Amino acid sequence: MDSRQATLAAPERSELRDERGNRVIAPVGLNSLTTVFKGHNCTLEIDPRARLVNTAVEFHGSNAHCRIGAAGPAGSLSALIRLGEDCVITIGAGVTTTARTFIATSEGGRVTVGDDCMLASEVQLRGDDAHPIFDIHTGLRINPVEDIVIGAHVWLAFGVCCLGGARIGDGSVIGMDSVVTGPIPNNCVAVGAPARVVRRDVAWERPHLSMAQPPYKPDGDSVPRSAYWNATRD
């Protein structure tokens, strides 16, 4: 087989199953992955083209599913992913992290990260608060688990935390140390705690300001444009 054929060949995947019905479907020879199963009937599915670094997936309940998509042309994924009972966490294709990202949910919660997202250092996606808080008069929970939905081509800057109920539209940028608790529309910049929109009708691209050519990028013609140049919609 010549080198071109070897490059185009699809990686082989294997399926491992334990006595409690837990499954790992992953590329053969995948490194940098740790899995923990504490319940039954859970599935971890990793695309054959995924590129992982220091990634751990922990199933703390039963009937949960985690899927990690293919790597993009640049970067890799590093994450600690934690799922409780009946949870679903889906990470799209081409998602990259600068450092290890924390993603967690429980009690049937869902976390979805769209394709081509860029997650900076110390980013957290938390669908739950890890511990219950109750109203002392009624005895009822006041911090229920909520889903998180991150659209495609979203940039979460350093220290961003997305809490349950966060919904971010395609092409948006969330500024450093912001906390997202609700809906943010597409193609905007949002900052603060809780995050609020401060700029609309924006588009961002991956070329680094100092590490990628050209050395100055004054306009949209200086870098290749993605498909995410769209006006903000409410």
N, CA and C atoms as a LAMMPS dump frame, in Angstrom:
ITEM: TIMESTEP
0
ITEM: NUMBER OF ATOMS
702
ITEM: BOX BOUNDS ff ff ff
-5.0000000000000000e+02 5.0000000000000000e+02
-5.0000000000000000e+02 5.0000000000000000e+02
-5.0000000000000000e+02 5.0000000000000000e+02
ITEM: ATOMS id mol type element x y z
1 1 1 N 0.849 -1.202 0
2 1 2 C 0 0 0
3 1 3 C 0.881 1.246 0
4 2 1 N 0.613 2.2 -0.941
5 2 2 C 1.442 3.4 -0.972
6 2 3 C 0.996 4.368 0.114
7 3 1 N 1.786 5.466 0.295
8 3 2 C 1.531 6.383 1.399
9 3 3 C 0.194 7.084 1.247
10 4 1 N -0.212 7.381 -0.009
11 4 2 C -1.479 8.055 -0.219
12 4 3 C -2.64 7.155 0.203
13 5 1 N -2.58 5.892 -0.151
14 5 2 C -3.622 4.96 0.249
15 5 3 C -3.673 4.792 1.767
16 6 1 N -2.518 4.785 2.409
17 6 2 C -2.478 4.644 3.865
18 6 3 C -3.12 5.849 4.542
19 7 1 N -2.914 7.04 3.982
20 7 2 C -3.481 8.243 4.558
21 7 3 C -4.999 8.241 4.452
22 8 1 N -5.53 7.725 3.367
23 8 2 C -6.957 7.766 3.136
24 8 3 C -7.716 6.635 3.816
25 9 1 N -7.016 5.614 4.259
26 9 2 C -7.687 4.46 4.851
27 9 3 C -8.385 4.856 6.151
28 10 1 N -9.598 4.37 6.352
29 10 2 C -10.355 4.678 7.568
30 10 3 C -9.77 3.922 8.755
31 11 1 N -9.576 4.59 9.894
32 11 2 C -9.056 3.889 11.076
33 11 3 C -10.011 2.781 11.515
34 12 1 N -9.451 1.73 12.037
35 12 2 C -10.261 0.611 12.512
36 12 3 C -10.813 0.92 13.897
37 13 1 N -12.077 0.51 14.118
38 13 2 C -12.689 0.703 15.429
39 13 3 C -12.963 -0.649 16.082
40 14 1 N -12.918 -0.642 17.408
41 14 2 C -13.232 -1.849 18.158
42 14 3 C -14.359 -1.543 19.13
43 15 1 N -15.056 -2.578 19.583
44 15 2 C -16.097 -2.421 20.585
45 15 3 C -15.794 -3.333 21.76
46 16 1 N -15.694 -2.711 22.936
47 16 2 C -15.471 -3.446 24.168
48 16 3 C -16.734 -3.376 25.003
49 17 1 N -17.107 -4.497 25.629
50 17 2 C -18.327 -4.551 26.422
51 17 3 C -18.043 -5.302 27.726
52 18 1 N -18.588 -4.787 28.839
53 18 2 C -18.408 -5.495 30.1
54 18 3 C -19.679 -6.261 30.464
55 19 1 N -19.658 -6.909 31.622
56 19 2 C -20.766 -7.769 32.02
57 19 3 C -22.019 -6.984 32.413
58 20 1 N -21.909 -5.653 32.564
59 20 2 C -23.068 -4.831 32.911
60 20 3 C -23.645 -4.102 31.701
61 21 1 N -23.19 -4.469 30.52
62 21 2 C -23.725 -3.869 29.301
63 21 3 C -23.127 -2.532 28.941
64 22 1 N -22.05 -2.128 29.603
65 22 2 C -21.359 -0.893 29.244
66 22 3 C -20.464 -1.14 28.034
67 23 1 N -20.42 -0.138 27.137
68 23 2 C -19.673 -0.316 25.898
69 23 3 C -18.739 0.858 25.645
70 24 1 N -17.584 0.562 25.032
71 24 2 C -16.688 1.582 24.498
72 24 3 C -16.461 1.243 23.031
73 25 1 N -16.864 2.15 22.157
74 25 2 C -16.647 1.998 20.718
75 25 3 C -15.641 3.06 20.327
76 26 1 N -14.422 2.654 20.007
77 26 2 C -13.334 3.61 19.842
78 26 3 C -12.325 3.1 18.827
79 27 1 N -11.502 3.995 18.288
80 27 2 C -10.456 3.564 17.363
81 27 3 C -9.487 2.595 18.022
82 28 1 N -9.038 1.627 17.277
83 28 2 C -8.053 0.677 17.779
84 28 3 C -6.757 1.428 18.107
85 29 1 N -6.184 1.142 19.269
86 29 2 C -4.916 1.755 19.65
87 29 3 C -5.024 3.179 20.147
88 30 1 N -6.238 3.637 20.46
89 30 2 C -6.407 5.003 20.955
90 30 3 C -5.71 5.175 22.296
91 31 1 N -4.888 6.205 22.408
92 31 2 C -4.186 6.508 23.651
93 31 3 C -4.827 7.718 24.338
94 32 1 N -4.361 8.046 25.501
95 32 2 C -4.779 9.249 26.239
96 32 3 C -6.255 9.241 26.575
97 33 1 N -6.814 8.064 26.866
98 33 2 C -8.21 7.963 27.244
99 33 3 C -8.364 7.066 28.456
100 34 1 N -9.103 7.559 29.463
101 34 2 C -9.46 6.768 30.637
102 34 3 C -10.972 6.723 30.75
103 35 1 N -11.528 5.554 31.007
104 35 2 C -12.978 5.429 31.182
105 35 3 C -13.289 4.788 32.524
106 36 1 N -14.381 5.256 33.126
107 36 2 C -14.868 4.699 34.396
108 36 3 C -16.359 4.425 34.239
109 37 1 N -16.779 3.206 34.574
110 37 2 C -18.193 2.839 34.549
111 37 3 C -18.612 2.416 35.956
112 38 1 N -19.557 3.143 36.54
113 38 2 C -20.066 2.778 37.869
114 38 3 C -21.487 2.229 37.819
115 39 1 N -22.144 2.319 36.659
116 39 2 C -23.489 1.807 36.5
117 39 3 C -23.544 0.768 35.403
118 40 1 N -24.68 0.72 34.693
119 40 2 C -24.842 -0.255 33.626
120 40 3 C -25.463 0.414 32.396
121 41 1 N -25.308 -0.263 31.266
122 41 2 C -25.929 0.152 30.009
123 41 3 C -25.508 1.56 29.581
124 42 1 N -24.226 1.861 29.705
125 42 2 C -23.677 3.139 29.25
126 42 3 C -22.822 2.913 28.014
127 43 1 N -22.745 3.941 27.163
128 43 2 C -21.975 3.823 25.921
129 43 3 C -21.094 5.038 25.718
130 44 1 N -19.835 4.789 25.426
131 44 2 C -18.9 5.818 24.979
132 44 3 C -18.56 5.515 23.53
133 45 1 N -18.868 6.445 22.646
134 45 2 C -18.617 6.263 21.214
135 45 3 C -17.689 7.364 20.724
136 46 1 N -16.547 6.97 20.172
137 46 2 C -15.535 7.917 19.727
138 46 3 C -15.316 7.725 18.232
139 47 1 N -15.414 8.81 17.487
140 47 2 C -15.212 8.757 16.041
141 47 3 C -13.816 8.232 15.712
142 48 1 N -13.668 7.431 14.664
143 48 2 C -12.348 6.902 14.3
144 48 3 C -11.311 7.986 14.032
145 49 1 N -11.764 9.179 13.659
146 49 2 C -10.828 10.269 13.326
147 49 3 C -10.61 11.239 14.489
148 50 1 N -11.078 10.887 15.683
149 50 2 C -10.899 11.76 16.85
150 50 3 C -9.425 11.842 17.23
151 51 1 N -9.068 12.976 17.852
152 51 2 C -7.703 13.168 18.344
153 51 3 C -7.809 13.636 19.797
154 52 1 N -7.485 12.744 20.738
155 52 2 C -7.662 13.023 22.159
156 52 3 C -6.33 13.171 22.87
157 53 1 N -6.312 14.052 23.867
158 53 2 C -5.147 14.232 24.733
159 53 3 C -5.653 14.292 26.174
160 54 1 N -5.15 13.422 27.04
161 54 2 C -5.47 13.468 28.471
162 54 3 C -6.974 13.598 28.705
163 55 1 N -7.725 12.68 28.146
164 55 2 C -9.183 12.718 28.244
165 55 3 C -9.689 11.576 29.118
166 56 1 N -10.638 11.893 30.002
167 56 2 C -11.267 10.891 30.86
168 56 3 C -12.769 11.039 30.755
169 57 1 N -13.477 9.919 30.623
170 57 2 C -14.937 9.911 30.587
171 57 3 C -15.418 9.034 31.734
172 58 1 N -16.186 9.619 32.659
173 58 2 C -16.644 8.915 33.856
174 58 3 C -18.169 8.804 33.839
175 59 1 N -18.66 7.581 33.848
176 59 2 C -20.092 7.328 33.924
177 59 3 C -20.435 7 35.376
178 60 1 N -21.061 7.94 36.074
179 60 2 C -21.382 7.759 37.49
180 60 3 C -22.784 7.2 37.702
181 61 1 N -23.537 7.017 36.616
182 61 2 C -24.863 6.432 36.69
183 61 3 C -25.043 5.425 35.575
184 62 1 N -26.292 5.067 35.306
185 62 2 C -26.618 4.082 34.277
186 62 3 C -27.337 4.756 33.105
187 63 1 N -27.405 4.019 31.993
188 63 2 C -28.174 4.432 30.808
189 63 3 C -27.737 5.79 30.264
190 64 1 N -26.444 6.036 30.243
191 64 2 C -25.899 7.298 29.748
192 64 3 C -25.109 7.061 28.463
193 65 1 N -24.977 8.129 27.679
194 65 2 C -24.305 8.015 26.385
195 65 3 C -23.413 9.234 26.173
196 66 1 N -22.192 8.992 25.725
197 66 2 C -21.266 10.073 25.378
198 66 3 C -20.71 9.805 23.995
199 67 1 N -20.76 10.83 23.134
200 67 2 C -20.2 10.692 21.796
201 67 3 C -19.226 11.827 21.53
202 68 1 N -18.034 11.479 21.019
203 68 2 C -16.988 12.448 20.693
204 68 3 C -16.725 12.364 19.2
205 69 1 N -16.8 13.498 18.513
206 69 2 C -16.685 13.538 17.064
207 69 3 C -15.246 13.557 16.568
208 70 1 N -15.129 13.64 15.26
209 70 2 C -13.824 13.624 14.589
210 70 3 C -13.031 14.891 14.878
211 71 1 N -11.724 14.771 14.807
212 71 2 C -10.858 15.934 14.946
213 71 3 C -10.925 16.784 13.685
214 72 1 N -10.673 18.071 13.838
215 72 2 C -10.581 18.965 12.699
216 72 3 C -9.161 19.029 12.189
217 73 1 N -8.894 19.947 11.252
218 73 2 C -7.54 20.056 10.696
219 73 3 C -6.514 20.591 11.686
220 74 1 N -6.983 21.23 12.771
221 74 2 C -6.049 21.792 13.749
222 74 3 C -6.505 21.464 15.158
223 75 1 N -5.557 21.086 16.01
224 75 2 C -5.851 20.929 17.421
225 75 3 C -6.393 19.568 17.792
226 76 1 N -6.679 19.426 19.094
227 76 2 C -7.149 18.163 19.649
228 76 3 C -8.107 18.47 20.793
229 77 1 N -8.673 17.417 21.355
230 77 2 C -9.613 17.56 22.461
231 77 3 C -9.009 16.976 23.726
232 78 1 N -9.069 17.753 24.81
233 78 2 C -8.664 17.276 26.127
234 78 3 C -9.771 17.629 27.099
235 79 1 N -10.321 16.628 27.795
236 79 2 C -11.483 16.905 28.646
237 79 3 C -11.621 15.879 29.755
238 80 1 N -12.222 16.321 30.861
239 80 2 C -12.767 15.443 31.877
240 80 3 C -14.274 15.52 31.733
241 81 1 N -14.896 14.412 31.361
242 81 2 C -16.321 14.36 31.064
243 81 3 C -16.984 13.459 32.093
244 82 1 N -18.031 13.982 32.755
245 82 2 C -18.675 13.242 33.831
246 82 3 C -20.184 13.189 33.577
247 83 1 N -20.746 11.969 33.538
248 83 2 C -22.164 11.788 33.259
249 83 3 C -22.85 11.057 34.406
250 84 1 N -24.046 11.546 34.793
251 84 2 C -24.865 10.854 35.766
252 84 3 C -25.919 10.001 35.078
253 85 1 N -26.936 9.627 35.818
254 85 2 C -27.998 8.744 35.334
255 85 3 C -28.721 9.335 34.122
256 86 1 N -28.881 8.53 33.063
257 86 2 C -29.698 8.866 31.882
258 86 3 C -29.188 10.085 31.114
259 87 1 N -27.939 10.421 31.243
260 87 2 C -27.413 11.638 30.622
261 87 3 C -26.887 11.384 29.211
262 88 1 N -26.823 12.471 28.426
263 88 2 C -26.25 12.423 27.085
264 88 3 C -25.32 13.618 26.914
265 89 1 N -24.078 13.359 26.547
266 89 2 C -23.12 14.411 26.217
267 89 3 C -22.604 14.145 24.813
268 90 1 N -22.734 15.146 23.939
269 90 2 C -22.323 15.013 22.545
270 90 3 C -21.356 16.129 22.193
271 91 1 N -20.2 15.768 21.678
272 91 2 C -19.19 16.729 21.246
273 91 3 C -19.019 16.563 19.751
274 92 1 N -19.218 17.625 19.001
275 92 2 C -19.208 17.57 17.549
276 92 3 C -17.82 17.411 16.947
277 93 1 N -17.777 17.456 15.639
278 93 2 C -16.522 17.305 14.895
279 93 3 C -15.713 18.6 14.944
280 94 1 N -14.398 18.46 15.001
281 94 2 C -13.52 19.612 14.911
282 94 3 C -13.466 20.482 16.146
283 95 1 N -13.938 19.99 17.289
284 95 2 C -13.889 20.761 18.54
285 95 3 C -12.475 20.679 19.111
286 96 1 N -11.893 21.817 19.472
287 96 2 C -10.534 21.847 20.01
288 96 3 C -10.515 22.518 21.375
289 97 1 N -9.556 22.105 22.2
290 97 2 C -9.366 22.697 23.524
291 97 3 C -7.91 23.103 23.686
292 98 1 N -7.688 24.231 24.37
293 98 2 C -6.317 24.645 24.659
294 98 3 C -5.745 23.834 25.808
295 99 1 N -6.576 23.556 26.804
296 99 2 C -6.2 22.735 27.957
297 99 3 C -7.396 21.866 28.299
298 100 1 N -7.325 21.148 29.413
299 100 2 C -8.397 20.209 29.758
300 100 3 C -9.674 20.941 30.152
301 101 1 N -10.742 20.652 29.432
302 101 2 C -12.058 21.218 29.704
303 101 3 C -12.852 20.275 30.596
304 102 1 N -13.682 20.85 31.495
305 102 2 C -14.529 20.047 32.367
306 102 3 C -15.962 20.119 31.861
307 103 1 N -16.578 18.953 31.637
308 103 2 C -17.958 18.868 31.148
309 103 3 C -18.705 17.882 32.034
310 104 1 N -19.831 18.31 32.613
311 104 2 C -20.552 17.423 33.525
312 104 3 C -22.039 17.712 33.5
313 105 1 N -22.827 16.652 33.692
314 105 2 C -24.251 16.79 33.917
315 105 3 C -24.76 15.544 34.615
316 106 1 N -26.002 15.61 35.119
317 106 2 C -26.579 14.495 35.864
318 106 3 C -28.09 14.501 35.698
319 107 1 N -28.776 13.53 36.323
320 107 2 C -30.227 13.478 36.369
321 107 3 C -30.888 13.68 35
322 108 1 N -30.408 12.945 34.005
323 108 2 C -31.001 13.007 32.68
324 108 3 C -30.653 14.231 31.862
325 109 1 N -29.68 15.003 32.29
326 109 2 C -29.296 16.209 31.57
327 109 3 C -28.563 15.919 30.272
328 110 1 N -28.576 16.92 29.394
329 110 2 C -27.882 16.826 28.109
330 110 3 C -26.95 18.014 27.929
331 111 1 N -25.766 17.737 27.398
332 111 2 C -24.822 18.785 27.014
333 111 3 C -24.432 18.519 25.566
334 112 1 N -24.609 19.529 24.719
335 112 2 C -24.266 19.402 23.302
336 112 3 C -23.293 20.5 22.919
337 113 1 N -22.179 20.118 22.306
338 113 2 C -21.194 21.064 21.784
339 113 3 C -21.146 20.87 20.278
340 114 1 N -21.435 21.908 19.519
341 114 2 C -21.5 21.809 18.069
342 114 3 C -20.142 21.678 17.407
343 115 1 N -20.153 21.505 16.099
344 115 2 C -18.926 21.336 15.323
345 115 3 C -18.05 22.586 15.377
346 116 1 N -16.735 22.381 15.276
347 116 2 C -15.747 23.448 15.063
348 116 3 C -15.736 24.484 16.179
349 117 1 N -16.035 24.077 17.399
350 117 2 C -15.932 25.005 18.527
351 117 3 C -14.494 25.068 19.035
352 118 1 N -14.13 26.205 19.614
353 118 2 C -12.786 26.413 20.145
354 118 3 C -12.92 26.78 21.62
355 119 1 N -12.395 25.924 22.5
356 119 2 C -12.509 26.095 23.941
357 119 3 C -11.133 26.404 24.518
358 120 1 N -10.988 27.579 25.114
359 120 2 C -9.719 28.002 25.687
360 120 3 C -9.481 27.313 27.034
361 121 1 N -8.401 27.689 27.697
362 121 2 C -8.043 27.077 28.976
363 121 3 C -9.086 27.385 30.049
364 122 1 N -9.257 26.433 30.977
365 122 2 C -10.098 26.565 32.168
366 122 3 C -11.573 26.811 31.847
367 123 1 N -12.033 26.254 30.731
368 123 2 C -13.453 26.321 30.381
369 123 3 C -14.196 25.194 31.094
370 124 1 N -15.416 25.497 31.573
371 124 2 C -16.249 24.497 32.231
372 124 3 C -17.664 24.551 31.656
373 125 1 N -18.236 23.374 31.427
374 125 2 C -19.63 23.249 31.032
375 125 3 C -20.303 22.41 32.119
376 126 1 N -21.182 23.026 32.911
377 126 2 C -21.761 22.365 34.081
378 126 3 C -23.286 22.436 34.011
379 127 1 N -23.907 21.322 33.644
380 127 2 C -25.355 21.274 33.615
381 127 3 C -25.973 21.141 34.986
382 128 1 N -25.177 20.771 35.981
383 128 2 C -25.66 20.654 37.353
384 128 3 C -24.742 21.413 38.304
385 129 1 N -25.187 21.556 39.557
386 129 2 C -24.389 22.247 40.576
387 129 3 C -23.612 21.275 41.458
388 130 1 N -23.624 19.997 41.084
389 130 2 C -22.889 18.942 41.794
390 130 3 C -23.557 18.531 43.116
391 131 1 N -24.229 19.444 43.789
392 131 2 C -24.888 19.138 45.063
393 131 3 C -26.276 19.79 45.075
394 132 1 N -27.268 19.16 45.735
395 132 2 C -28.624 19.711 45.743
396 132 3 C -28.794 20.838 46.752
397 133 1 N -29.637 21.818 46.375
398 133 2 C -30.02 22.902 47.275
399 133 3 C -31.543 22.866 47.399
400 134 1 N -32.053 22.946 48.641
401 134 2 C -33.481 22.791 48.885
402 134 3 C -34.07 24.03 49.555
403 135 1 N -35.326 24.29 49.254
404 135 2 C -36.104 25.291 49.986
405 135 3 C -36.519 24.672 51.329
406 136 1 N -36.173 25.315 52.446
407 136 2 C -36.424 24.706 53.757
408 136 3 C -37.912 24.654 54.111
409 137 1 N -38.735 25.471 53.435
410 137 2 C -40.164 25.492 53.75
411 137 3 C -40.927 24.408 52.995
412 138 1 N -40.561 24.178 51.743
413 138 2 C -41.273 23.179 50.93
414 138 3 C -40.519 21.869 50.815
415 139 1 N -39.196 21.914 51.061
416 139 2 C -38.369 20.725 50.869
417 139 3 C -38.033 20.442 49.429
418 140 1 N -38.435 21.328 48.513
419 140 2 C -38.22 21.094 47.084
420 140 3 C -36.86 21.63 46.63
421 141 1 N -36.317 20.981 45.603
422 141 2 C -35.053 21.43 45.001
423 141 3 C -35.231 22.778 44.329
424 142 1 N -34.24 23.638 44.473
425 142 2 C -34.275 24.938 43.798
426 142 3 C -33.189 25.042 42.732
427 143 1 N -32.389 23.981 42.547
428 143 2 C -31.342 24.016 41.519
429 143 3 C -31.428 22.774 40.626
430 144 1 N -32.532 22.647 39.868
431 144 2 C -32.654 21.475 38.998
432 144 3 C -31.628 21.49 37.876
433 145 1 N -31.327 20.317 37.368
434 145 2 C -30.413 20.183 36.23
435 145 3 C -31.073 20.754 34.98
436 146 1 N -30.305 21.471 34.17
437 146 2 C -30.788 22 32.897
438 146 3 C -29.802 21.664 31.798
439 147 1 N -30.304 21.546 30.576
440 147 2 C -29.456 21.231 29.431
441 147 3 C -28.575 22.413 29.049
442 148 1 N -27.476 22.108 28.368
443 148 2 C -26.579 23.107 27.781
444 148 3 C -26.463 22.804 26.301
445 149 1 N -26.633 23.828 25.478
446 149 2 C -26.496 23.666 24.03
447 149 3 C -25.541 24.736 23.503
448 150 1 N -24.388 24.305 23.017
449 150 2 C -23.402 25.199 22.406
450 150 3 C -23.474 24.977 20.898
451 151 1 N -23.738 26.002 20.131
452 151 2 C -23.863 25.88 18.692
453 151 3 C -22.539 25.584 18.011
454 152 1 N -22.548 25.596 16.694
455 152 2 C -21.331 25.34 15.913
456 152 3 C -20.461 26.597 15.851
457 153 1 N -19.143 26.39 15.764
458 153 2 C -18.173 27.479 15.579
459 153 3 C -18.34 28.544 16.66
460 154 1 N -18.376 28.097 17.906
461 154 2 C -18.45 29.006 19.056
462 154 3 C -17.084 29.032 19.735
463 155 1 N -16.64 30.215 20.112
464 155 2 C -15.354 30.39 20.797
465 155 3 C -15.651 30.755 22.25
466 156 1 N -15.25 29.863 23.16
467 156 2 C -15.34 30.127 24.593
468 156 3 C -13.947 30.515 25.071
469 157 1 N -13.769 31.755 25.487
470 157 2 C -12.461 32.267 25.874
471 157 3 C -12.053 31.738 27.252
472 158 1 N -10.879 32.133 27.688
473 158 2 C -10.287 31.663 28.942
474 158 3 C -11.264 31.807 30.104
475 159 1 N -11.446 30.72 30.853
476 159 2 C -12.197 30.773 32.089
477 159 3 C -13.7 30.856 31.954
478 160 1 N -14.24 30.675 30.757
479 160 2 C -15.689 30.74 30.582
480 160 3 C -16.351 29.548 31.272
481 161 1 N -17.485 29.798 31.928
482 161 2 C -18.281 28.74 32.536
483 161 3 C -19.693 28.82 31.974
484 162 1 N -20.147 27.739 31.366
485 162 2 C -21.524 27.639 30.884
486 162 3 C -22.297 26.764 31.858
487 163 1 N -23.336 27.34 32.48
488 163 2 C -24.137 26.62 33.458
489 163 3 C -25.411 26.085 32.806
490 164 1 N -26.156 25.264 33.556
491 164 2 C -27.394 24.72 33.047
492 164 3 C -28.312 25.82 32.529
493 165 1 N -28.905 25.603 31.361
494 165 2 C -29.741 26.612 30.727
495 165 3 C -29.016 27.435 29.693
496 166 1 N -27.689 27.319 29.603
497 166 2 C -26.926 28.064 28.6
498 166 3 C -27.245 27.539 27.207
499 167 1 N -27.516 28.465 26.296
500 167 2 C -27.752 28.14 24.894
501 167 3 C -27.092 29.219 24.052
502 168 1 N -26.078 28.819 23.294
503 168 2 C -25.281 29.781 22.537
504 168 3 C -25.433 29.487 21.059
505 169 1 N -25.779 30.507 20.278
506 169 2 C -25.967 30.343 18.847
507 169 3 C -24.654 30.201 18.097
508 170 1 N -24.741 29.71 16.872
509 170 2 C -23.57 29.494 16.019
510 170 3 C -22.755 30.78 15.868
511 171 1 N -21.427 30.623 15.824
512 171 2 C -20.549 31.717 15.441
513 171 3 C -20.296 32.77 16.498
514 172 1 N -20.735 32.557 17.733
515 172 2 C -20.577 33.583 18.762
516 172 3 C -19.276 33.434 19.546
517 173 1 N -18.914 34.495 20.25
518 173 2 C -17.712 34.55 21.09
519 173 3 C -18.146 34.912 22.501
520 174 1 N -17.699 34.12 23.489
521 174 2 C -17.97 34.421 24.891
522 174 3 C -16.663 34.865 25.538
523 175 1 N -16.644 36.072 26.101
524 175 2 C -15.417 36.686 26.586
525 175 3 C -14.865 36.06 27.855
526 176 1 N -13.62 36.375 28.141
527 176 2 C -12.855 35.808 29.251
528 176 3 C -13.603 35.896 30.579
529 177 1 N -13.616 34.772 31.322
530 177 2 C -14.179 34.675 32.668
531 177 3 C -15.686 34.949 32.722
532 178 1 N -16.371 34.855 31.607
533 178 2 C -17.814 35.072 31.6
534 178 3 C -18.547 33.828 32.084
535 179 1 N -19.774 34.033 32.57
536 179 2 C -20.634 32.946 33.027
537 179 3 C -21.925 33.002 32.221
538 180 1 N -22.178 31.954 31.446
539 180 2 C -23.364 31.91 30.602
540 180 3 C -24.439 31.103 31.317
541 181 1 N -25.606 31.716 31.515
542 181 2 C -26.691 31.065 32.248
543 181 3 C -27.976 30.937 31.438
544 182 1 N -28.02 31.56 30.268
545 182 2 C -29.234 31.556 29.458
546 182 3 C -28.917 31.661 27.991
547 183 1 N -29.889 32.097 27.178
548 183 2 C -29.683 32.139 25.73
549 183 3 C -28.803 33.3 25.284
550 184 1 N -27.902 33.005 24.368
551 184 2 C -27.065 33.991 23.69
552 184 3 C -27.267 33.757 22.188
553 185 1 N -27.592 34.79 21.401
554 185 2 C -27.849 34.567 19.975
555 185 3 C -26.579 34.274 19.189
556 186 1 N -26.758 34.008 17.906
557 186 2 C -25.635 33.702 17.014
558 186 3 C -24.824 34.957 16.682
559 187 1 N -23.588 34.751 16.293
560 187 2 C -22.718 35.791 15.728
561 187 3 C -22.702 37.071 16.552
562 188 1 N -22.439 36.911 17.847
563 188 2 C -22.315 38.074 18.718
564 188 3 C -21.171 37.848 19.691
565 189 1 N -20.795 38.907 20.395
566 189 2 C -19.849 38.825 21.507
567 189 3 C -20.626 39.067 22.788
568 190 1 N -20.484 38.165 23.755
569 190 2 C -21.148 38.301 25.046
570 190 3 C -20.107 38.193 26.149
571 191 1 N -20.232 39.038 27.173
572 191 2 C -19.269 39.046 28.279
573 191 3 C -20.01 39.275 29.592
574 192 1 N -19.344 38.93 30.692
575 192 2 C -19.863 39.248 32.013
576 192 3 C -20.418 38.046 32.745
577 193 1 N -20.913 38.31 33.965
578 193 2 C -21.476 37.263 34.813
579 193 3 C -22.755 37.794 35.449
580 194 1 N -23.914 37.463 34.901
581 194 2 C -24.107 36.592 33.743
582 194 3 C -23.762 37.298 32.426
583 195 1 N -23.435 36.506 31.418
584 195 2 C -23 37.063 30.133
585 195 3 C -24.128 37.822 29.45
586 196 1 N -23.769 38.987 28.891
587 196 2 C -24.706 39.811 28.136
588 196 3 C -24.072 40.19 26.801
589 197 1 N -24.893 40.355 25.788
590 197 2 C -24.4 40.694 24.453
591 197 3 C -23.884 42.126 24.439
592 198 1 N -22.651 42.308 23.936
593 198 2 C -22.072 43.652 23.82
594 198 3 C -21.765 44.023 22.373
595 199 1 N -21.804 43.042 21.459
596 199 2 C -21.55 43.325 20.046
597 199 3 C -22.277 42.295 19.2
598 200 1 N -22.945 42.746 18.143
599 200 2 C -23.684 41.872 17.258
600 200 3 C -23.044 41.859 15.875
601 201 1 N -23.479 40.94 15.021
602 201 2 C -23.034 40.857 13.62
603 201 3 C -21.511 40.736 13.522
604 202 1 N -20.956 39.761 14.257
605 202 2 C -19.51 39.517 14.215
606 202 3 C -19.244 38.112 13.678
607 203 1 N -18.019 37.912 13.21
608 203 2 C -17.54 36.584 12.812
609 203 3 C -16.105 36.45 13.274
610 204 1 N -15.73 35.275 13.739
611 204 2 C -14.35 35.042 14.185
612 204 3 C -13.742 33.898 13.379
613 205 1 N -12.418 33.898 13.292
614 205 2 C -11.707 32.847 12.575
615 205 3 C -10.55 32.326 13.414
616 206 1 N -10.081 31.13 13.092
617 206 2 C -9.099 30.448 13.926
618 206 3 C -7.645 30.945 13.813
619 207 1 N -7.177 31.508 12.705
620 207 2 C -5.755 31.878 12.636
621 207 3 C -5.326 32.765 13.805
622 208 1 N -4.276 32.339 14.504
623 208 2 C -3.78 33.055 15.685
624 208 3 C -3.15 34.378 15.266
625 209 1 N -3.335 35.426 16.081
626 209 2 C -2.826 36.742 15.704
627 209 3 C -1.315 36.779 15.57
628 210 1 N -0.581 36.066 16.433
629 210 2 C 0.882 36.118 16.368
630 210 3 C 1.513 34.863 15.77
631 211 1 N 0.793 33.755 15.734
632 211 2 C 1.386 32.491 15.294
633 211 3 C 1.044 32.118 13.859
634 212 1 N 0.147 32.836 13.24
635 212 2 C -0.267 32.506 11.874
636 212 3 C -0.065 33.708 10.969
637 213 1 N 0.28 33.429 9.728
638 213 2 C 0.448 34.486 8.733
639 213 3 C -0.91 34.908 8.179
640 214 1 N -1.018 36.157 7.704
641 214 2 C -0.013 37.217 7.724
642 214 3 C 0.133 37.819 9.123
643 215 1 N 1.209 38.557 9.362
644 215 2 C 1.44 39.099 10.702
645 215 3 C 0.434 40.167 11.117
646 216 1 N -0.232 40.8 10.146
647 216 2 C -1.319 41.739 10.427
648 216 3 C -2.585 41.226 9.734
649 217 1 N -3.698 41.304 10.459
650 217 2 C -4.975 40.812 9.916
651 217 3 C -6.03 41.896 10.097
652 218 1 N -5.974 42.94 9.294
653 218 2 C -6.837 44.104 9.516
654 218 3 C -8.281 43.942 9.062
655 219 1 N -8.558 42.952 8.208
656 219 2 C -9.921 42.799 7.699
657 219 3 C -10.175 41.347 7.339
658 220 1 N -11.407 41.057 6.941
659 220 2 C -11.799 39.702 6.644
660 220 3 C -11.155 39.096 5.42
661 221 1 N -10.503 39.929 4.611
662 221 2 C -9.805 39.405 3.432
663 221 3 C -8.411 38.879 3.761
664 222 1 N -7.943 39.103 4.99
665 222 2 C -6.578 38.704 5.353
666 222 3 C -6.502 37.264 5.846
667 223 1 N -7.645 36.611 6.07
668 223 2 C -7.68 35.212 6.501
669 223 3 C -8.779 34.493 5.721
670 224 1 N -8.672 33.168 5.603
671 224 2 C -9.763 32.425 4.955
672 224 3 C -11.051 32.551 5.768
673 225 1 N -12.161 32.757 5.079
674 225 2 C -13.439 32.917 5.757
675 225 3 C -14.158 31.575 5.89
676 226 1 N -14.716 31.344 7.065
677 226 2 C -15.521 30.155 7.293
678 226 3 C -16.941 30.397 6.777
679 227 1 N -17.802 29.423 7
680 227 2 C -19.192 29.535 6.554
681 227 3 C -20.074 30.229 7.586
682 228 1 N -19.476 30.801 8.63
683 228 2 C -20.262 31.311 9.755
684 228 3 C -20.337 32.834 9.784
685 229 1 N -20.261 33.464 8.629
686 229 2 C -20.422 34.921 8.55
687 229 3 C -21.898 35.226 8.333
688 230 1 N -22.626 35.394 9.422
689 230 2 C -24.063 35.609 9.353
690 230 3 C -24.48 36.744 10.271
691 231 1 N -25.557 37.419 9.918
692 231 2 C -26.091 38.467 10.777
693 231 3 C -26.707 37.834 12.027
694 232 1 N -26.641 38.553 13.132
695 232 2 C -27.213 38.073 14.381
696 232 3 C -28.736 38.054 14.289
697 233 1 N -29.321 36.956 14.748
698 233 2 C -30.784 36.828 14.786
699 233 3 C -31.218 36.632 16.236
700 234 1 N -32.243 37.324 16.645
701 234 2 C -32.763 37.173 18.003
702 234 3 C -33.76 36.023 18.068
